[in-house]
Amino acid sequence: LKEIGRPNLQFEAAWVLTNIASGTAEQTRVVVEHGALPLFVELLQSPNEDVREQAVWALGNIAGDCPNFRDLVLQSGGLNPIMRLLGD
């Protein structure tokens, strides 16, 4: 996810983690506990539209899992960049 110069790799990695985060509560928890949340927030600033879109999906899956994860997404600063993307 940190390979800024390789948007295709970022997209594929984000896609895999998005799918994992859409699974069970345990799977979502593992994605969050391994530090993906702040990386997804960073990806919202990517110059690549596909990467940004995948980050939105990932954050939505994480936030939708439980109120605690929703709060973590909000605390991580995920809402404002998403709102800016929606306004574009």
N, C-alpha and C positions, 0 to 999 in steps of 0.2 A: 504493500500500500504506500510505502514511502518513496518508491521509485518515480519521482516527478517526471523524469525524462522518458519514461516508458508508459505512456497512458494506456496502451493495450494491456500491459501486464497489470497495471492498477485496476483497470476495469475487470479483468478476469478474476483477480484476487478479491475485489469487492463483491463481485457476483457470487463467488463461492461462499463468502462469509454472510452475504445477504440471505442466501438459501439456508445456511445453517441456522442463522438467527430467526428464520421463519419456522423453525421446527419446534421442539418441545421447550418448555421453560428451562430445563437443564441445559439444552444446547445454546439457547440465547444467553444464559448466565455465563457459560464458558467463553463465548465470544466477547462479552463485556469484561469479564475478569482478566482476559488476556490482552486488554488494552486497545481493542478495536474502536471503541466509541470516540475518543478524541481524534483518531485518525480519520474516521468517517466525517467528522466535523471539518477537519482540514480539507478533505477531498471536495467539500462543497465549494471551495475556492478554485478548484482545478480549471484550467483553460479548456479542458475537454468536456464537452456537453454530456457524453455518455458516462464518463466517470462521475460527474456531478449528479446525474440522474440516479446512478446506482447507489451513491452515498445517501440520497434522499430515501430510496427504498429501504436501505439497511437501517437507517435511523428510525424510519417508520416501523419496521419490524421489531426493533429493540424497544421503542417507546410503547408499542402496542402490546407488549408481553405482560407488563404489570405496572402498577402505579409507581413503584420504586424506580424502575428503568425509565419510565416516562420522565420522572423528576430528574434522573441523571442526564437524560438527553437535554432537558431544559437547562440544567446547571452547567452543562458542558458548552453552552452557547450555540446549540444547534438550531434554535428556532429562528433567530434573526437572519442567518444566511439562507435558510429555506424560504422565508418570506420574501427576501430580495429576489431569489430565483423565480418565485411565482409571479413577481411583479415585472420580470423581464419579458 
